[in-house]
């Protein structure tokens, strides 16, 4: 392989790695934006829930249907938020301890806070660098 071929292959590998990191950064940014939006929605739903409870208390009438609907909406938004946080942790290379909840590097086998065994991280197939064979030399 000539020097020029080595430079070309190295450049391709760098471009591929840069593209992957850029895609990860964009994905993380989108997840953070969605997380912020969900937090705002959850806060708004809590305010509506509080107003509903206040109105029910003042009027003496119980609107359990509206109450249950708001609670279900809050639960659904919290579930979605938890999913987004897990995706962000995955991008950052973090894992939450199932015992105490602390976030730590997913390379650790045990929690640094409580010592509990952490979940095994899935084995990823390593990407092979792009190498072009020299056919004619």
Contact map, one row per residue, 1 for C-alpha under 8 A:
11101100000000000000000000000000000000000000000000000000000000000000000000000000000000000000000000000000000000000000000000000000000011001
11111100000000000000000000000000000000000000000000000000000000000000000000000000000000000000000000000000000000000000000000000000000000000
11111110000000000000000000000000000000000000000000000000000000000000000000000000000000000000000000000000000000000000000000000000000000000
01111111000000000000000000000000000000000000000000000000000000000000000000000000000000000000000000000000000000000000000000000000000000000
11111111100000000000000000000000000000000000000000000000000000000000000000000000000000000000000000000000000000000000000000000000000000000
11111111110000000000000000000000000000000000000000000000000000000000000000000000000000000000000000000000000000000000000000000000000000000
00111111111000000000000000000000000000000000000000000000000000000000000000000000000000000000000000000000000000000000000000000000000000000
00011111111100000000000000000000000000000000000000000000000000000000000000000000000000000000000000000000000000000000000000000000000000000
00001111111110000000000000000000000000000000000000000000000000000000000000000000000000000000000000000000000000000000000000000000011100000
00000111111111000000000000000000000000000000000000000000000000000000000000000000000000000000000000000000000000000000000000000000000000000
00000011111111100000000000000000000000000000000000000000000000000000000000000000000000000000000000000000000000000000000000000000000000000
00000001111111110000000000000000000000000000000000000000000000000000000000000000000000000000000000000000000000000000000000000000010000000
00000000111111111000000000000000000000000000000000000000000000000000000000000000000000000000000000000000000000000000000000000000110000000
00000000011111111100000000000000000000000000000000000000000000000000000000000000000000000000000000000000000000000000000000000000000000000
00000000001111111110000000000000000000000000000000000000000000000000000000000000000000000000000000000000000000000000000000000000000000000
00000000000111111111000000000000000000000000000000000000000000000000000000000000000000000000000000000000000000000000000000000000000000000
00000000000011111111100000000000000000000000000000000000000000000000000000000000000000000000000000000000000000000000000000000000000000000
00000000000001111111110000000000000000000000000000000000000000000000000000000000000000000000000000000000000000000000000000000000000000000
00000000000000111111111000000000000000000000000000000000000000000000000000000000000000000000000000000000000000000000000000000000000000000
00000000000000011111111100000000000000000000000000000000000000000000000000000000000000000000000000000000000000000000000000000000000000000
00000000000000001111111110000000000000000000000000000000000000000000000000000000000000000000000000000000000000000000000000000000000000000
00000000000000000111111111000000000000000000000000000000000000000000000000000000000000000000000000000000000000000000000000000000000000000
00000000000000000011111111100000000000000000000000000000000000000000000000000000000000000000000000000000000000000000000000000000000000000
00000000000000000001111111110000000000000000000000000000000000000000000000000000000000000010000000000000000000000000000000000000000000000
00000000000000000000111111111000000000000000000000000000000000000000000000000000000000000000000000000000000000000000000000000000000000000
00000000000000000000011111111100000000000000000000000000000000000000000000000000000000000000000000000000000000000000000000000000000000000
00000000000000000000001111111110000000000000000000000000000000000000000000000000000000000000000000000000000000000000000000000000000000000
00000000000000000000000111111111000000000000000000000000000000000000000000000000000000010010000000000000000000000000000000000000000000000
00000000000000000000000011111111100000000000000000000000000000000000000000000000000000000000000000000000000000000000000000000000000000000
00000000000000000000000001111111110000000000000000000000000000000000000000000000000000000000000000000000000000000000000000000000000000000
00000000000000000000000000111111111000000000000000000000000000000000000000000000000100110000000000000000000000000000000000000000000000000
00000000000000000000000000011111111100000000000000000000000000000000000000000000000000010000000000000000000000000000000000000000000000000
00000000000000000000000000001111111110000000000000000000000000000000000000000000000000000000000000000000000000000000000000000000000000000
00000000000000000000000000000111111111000000000000000000000000000000000000000000000100000000000000000000000000000000000000000000000000000
00000000000000000000000000000011111111100000000000000000000000000000000000000000100110000000000000000000000000000000000000000000000000000
00000000000000000000000000000001111111110000000000000000000000000000000000000000000000000000000000000000000000000000000000000000000000000
00000000000000000000000000000000111111111000000000000000000000000000000000000000000000000000000000000000000000000000000000000000000000000
00000000000000000000000000000000011111111100000000000000000000000000000000001000100000000000000000000000000000000000000000000000000000000
00000000000000000000000000000000001111111110000000000000000000000000000000000000100000000000000000000000000000000000000000000000000000000
00000000000000000000000000000000000111111111000000000000000000000000000000000000000000000000000000000000000000000000000000000000000000000
00000000000000000000000000000000000011111111100000000000000000000000000000001000000000000000000000000000000000000000000000000000000000000
00000000000000000000000000000000000001111111110000000000000000000000000001001100000000000000000000000000000000000000000000000000000000000
00000000000000000000000000000000000000111111111000000000000000000000000000000000000000000000000000000000000000000000000000000000000000000
00000000000000000000000000000000000000011111111100000000000000000000000000000000000000000000000000000000000000000000000000000000000000000
00000000000000000000000000000000000000001111111110000000000000000000010011000000000000000000000000000000000000000000000000000000000000000
00000000000000000000000000000000000000000111111111000000000000000000000001000000000000000000000000000000000000000000000000000000000000000
00000000000000000000000000000000000000000011111111100000000000000000000000000000000000000000000000000000000000000000000000000000000000000
00000000000000000000000000000000000000000001111111110000000000000000010000000000000000000000000000000000000000000000000000000000000000000
00000000000000000000000000000000000000000000111111111000000000000010011000000000000000000000000000000000000000000000000000000000000000000
00000000000000000000000000000000000000000000011111111100000000000000000000000000000000000000000000000000000000000000000000000000000000000
00000000000000000000000000000000000000000000001111111110000000000000000000000000000000000000000000000000000000000000000000000000000000000
00000000000000000000000000000000000000000000000111111111000000000010000000000000000000000000000000000000000000000000000000000000000000000
00000000000000000000000000000000000000000000000011111111100000000010000000000000000000000000000000000000000000000000000000000000000000000
00000000000000000000000000000000000000000000000001111111110000000000000000000000000000000000000000000000000000000000000000000000000000000
00000000000000000000000000000000000000000000000000111111111000000000000000000000000000000000000000000000000000000000000000000000000000000
00000000000000000000000000000000000000000000000000011111111111100000000000000000000000000000000000000000000000000000000000000000000000000
00000000000000000000000000000000000000000000000000001111111110000000000000000000000000000000000000000000000000000000000000000000000000000
00000000000000000000000000000000000000000000000000000111111100000000000000000000000000000000000000000000000000000000000000000000000000000
00000000000000000000000000000000000000000000000000000011111110000000000000000000000000000000000000000000000000000000000000000000000000000
00000000000000000000000000000000000000000000000000000001111111000000000000000000000000000000000000000000000000000000000000000000000000000
00000000000000000000000000000000000000000000000000000001101111100000000000000000000000000000000000000000000000000000000000000000000000000
00000000000000000000000000000000000000000000000000000001000111110000000000000000000000000000000000000000000000000000000000000000000000000
00000000000000000000000000000000000000000000000000000001000011111110000000000000000000000000000000000000000000000000000000000000000000000
00000000000000000000000000000000000000000000000000000000000001111111000000000000000000000000000000000000000000000000000000000000000000000
00000000000000000000000000000000000000000000000000000000000000111111100000000000000000000000000000000000000000000000000000000000000000000
00000000000000000000000000000000000000000000000000000000000000111111110000000000000000000000000000000000000000000000000000000000000000000
00000000000000000000000000000000000000000000000010011000000000111111111000000000000000000000000000000000000000000000000000000000000000000
00000000000000000000000000000000000000000000000000000000000000011111111100000000000000000000000000000000000000000000000000000000000000000
00000000000000000000000000000000000000000000000000000000000000001111111110000000000000000000000000000000000000000000000000000000000000000
00000000000000000000000000000000000000000000100110000000000000000111111111000000000000000000000000000000000000000000000000000000000000000
00000000000000000000000000000000000000000000000010000000000000000011111111100000000000000000000000000000000000000000000000000000000000000
00000000000000000000000000000000000000000000000000000000000000000001111111110000000000000000000000000000000000000000000000000000000000000
00000000000000000000000000000000000000000000100000000000000000000000111111111000000000000000000000000000000000000000000000000000000000000
00000000000000000000000000000000000000000100110000000000000000000000011111111100000000000000000000000000000000000000000000000000000000000
00000000000000000000000000000000000000000000000000000000000000000000001111111110000000000000000000000000000000000000000000000000000000000
00000000000000000000000000000000000000000000000000000000000000000000000111111111000000000000000000000000000000000000000000000000000000000
00000000000000000000000000000000000001001100000000000000000000000000000011111111100000000000000000000000000000000000000000000000000000000
00000000000000000000000000000000000000000100000000000000000000000000000001111111110000000000000000000000000000000000000000000000000000000
00000000000000000000000000000000000000000000000000000000000000000000000000111111111000000000000000000000000000000000000000000000000000000
00000000000000000000000000000000000000000000000000000000000000000000000000011111111100000000000000000000000000000000000000000000000000000
00000000000000000000000000000000001001100000000000000000000000000000000000001111111110000000000000000000000000000000000000000000000000000
00000000000000000000000000000000000000000000000000000000000000000000000000000111111111000000000000000000000000000000000000000000000000000
00000000000000000000000000000000000000000000000000000000000000000000000000000011111111100000000000000000000000000000000000000000000000000
00000000000000000000000000000010011000000000000000000000000000000000000000000001111111110000000000000000000000000000000000000000000000000
00000000000000000000000000000000001000000000000000000000000000000000000000000000111111111000000000000000000000000000000000000000000000000
00000000000000000000000000000000000000000000000000000000000000000000000000000000011111111100001000000000000000000000000000000000000000000
00000000000000000000000000000010000000000000000000000000000000000000000000000000001111111110000000000000000000000000000000000000000000000
00000000000000000000000000010011000000000000000000000000000000000000000000000000000111111111000000000000000000000000000000000000000000000
00000000000000000000000000000000000000000000000000000000000000000000000000000000000011111111111000000000000000000000000000000000000000000
00000000000000000000000000000000000000000000000000000000000000000000000000000000000001111111111000000000000000000000000000000000000000000
00000000000000000000000100010000000000000000000000000000000000000000000000000000000000111111110000000000000000000000000000000000000000000
00000000000000000000000000000000000000000000000000000000000000000000000000000000000000011111110000000000000000000000000000000000000000000
00000000000000000000000000000000000000000000000000000000000000000000000000000000000000001111111000000000111000000000000000000000000000000
00000000000000000000000000000000000000000000000000000000000000000000000000000000000000001111111100000011110000000000000000000000000000000
00000000000000000000000000000000000000000000000000000000000000000000000000000000000001001100111110000011110000000000010000000000000000000
00000000000000000000000000000000000000000000000000000000000000000000000000000000000000000000011111001111000000000000010000000000000000000
00000000000000000000000000000000000000000000000000000000000000000000000000000000000000000000001111111111000000100001111000000000000000000
00000000000000000000000000000000000000000000000000000000000000000000000000000000000000000000000111111000000000000001011000000000000000000
00000000000000000000000000000000000000000000000000000000000000000000000000000000000000000000000011111000000000000101000000000000000000000
00000000000000000000000000000000000000000000000000000000000000000000000000000000000000000000000011111100000000001100000000000000000000000
00000000000000000000000000000000000000000000000000000000000000000000000000000000000000000000000111111110000000000000000000000000000000000
00000000000000000000000000000000000000000000000000000000000000000000000000000000000000000000000110011111000000101000000000000000000000000
00000000000000000000000000000000000000000000000000000000000000000000000000000000000000000000011110001111100000000000000000000000000000000
00000000000000000000000000000000000000000000000000000000000000000000000000000000000000000000011110000111110100110000000000000000000000000
00000000000000000000000000000000000000000000000000000000000000000000000000000000000000000000111000000011111100000000000000000000000000000
00000000000000000000000000000000000000000000000000000000000000000000000000000000000000000000111000000001111110000000000010000000000000000
00000000000000000000000000000000000000000000000000000000000000000000000000000000000000000000100000000000111110000000000010000000000000000
00000000000000000000000000000000000000000000000000000000000000000000000000000000000000000000000000000001111111100000010000000000000000000
00000000000000000000000000000000000000000000000000000000000000000000000000000000000000000000000000000000011111100000111100000000000000000
00000000000000000000000000000000000000000000000000000000000000000000000000000000000000000000000000000000000111110011110000000000000000000
00000000000000000000000000000000000000000000000000000000000000000000000000000000000000000000000010000101000111111111110000000000000000000
00000000000000000000000000000000000000000000000000000000000000000000000000000000000000000000000000000001000001111110000000000000000000000
00000000000000000000000000000000000000000000000000000000000000000000000000000000000000000000000000010100000000111110000000000000000000000
00000000000000000000000000000000000000000000000000000000000000000000000000000000000000000000000000110000000000111111000000000000000000000
00000000000000000000000000000000000000000000000000000000000000000000000000000000000000000000000000000000000001111111100000000000000000000
00000000000000000000000000000000000000000000000000000000000000000000000000000000000000000000000011100000000001100111110000000000000000000
00000000000000000000000000000000000000000000000000000000000000000000000000000000000000000000000010000000000011100011111000000000000000000
00000000000000000000000000000000000000000000000000000000000000000000000000000000000000000000001111000000000111100001111100000000000000000
00000000000000000000000000000000000000000000000000000000000000000000000000000000000000000000000011000000000010000000111110000000000000000
00000000000000000000000000000000000000000000000000000000000000000000000000000000000000000000000000000000000010000000011111000000000000000
00000000000000000000000000000000000000000000000000000000000000000000000000000000000000000000000000000000011000000000001111100000000000000
00000000000000000000000000000000000000000000000000000000000000000000000000000000000000000000000000000000000000000000000111110000000000000
00000000000000000000000000000000000000000000000000000000000000000000000000000000000000000000000000000000000000000000000011111000000000000
00000000000000000000000000000000000000000000000000000000000000000000000000000000000000000000000000000000000000000000000001111100000000000
00000000000000000000000000000000000000000000000000000000000000000000000000000000000000000000000000000000000000000000000000111110000000000
00000000000000000000000000000000000000000000000000000000000000000000000000000000000000000000000000000000000000000000000000011111000000000
00000000000000000000000000000000000000000000000000000000000000000000000000000000000000000000000000000000000000000000000000001111100000000
00000000000000000000000000000000000000000000000000000000000000000000000000000000000000000000000000000000000000000000000000000111110000000
00000000000010000000000000000000000000000000000000000000000000000000000000000000000000000000000000000000000000000000000000000011111000000
00000000100110000000000000000000000000000000000000000000000000000000000000000000000000000000000000000000000000000000000000000001111100000
00000000100000000000000000000000000000000000000000000000000000000000000000000000000000000000000000000000000000000000000000000000111110000
00000000100000000000000000000000000000000000000000000000000000000000000000000000000000000000000000000000000000000000000000000000011111000
10000000000000000000000000000000000000000000000000000000000000000000000000000000000000000000000000000000000000000000000000000000001111100
10000000000000000000000000000000000000000000000000000000000000000000000000000000000000000000000000000000000000000000000000000000000111111
00000000000000000000000000000000000000000000000000000000000000000000000000000000000000000000000000000000000000000000000000000000000011111
00000000000000000000000000000000000000000000000000000000000000000000000000000000000000000000000000000000000000000000000000000000000001111
10000000000000000000000000000000000000000000000000000000000000000000000000000000000000000000000000000000000000000000000000000000000001111
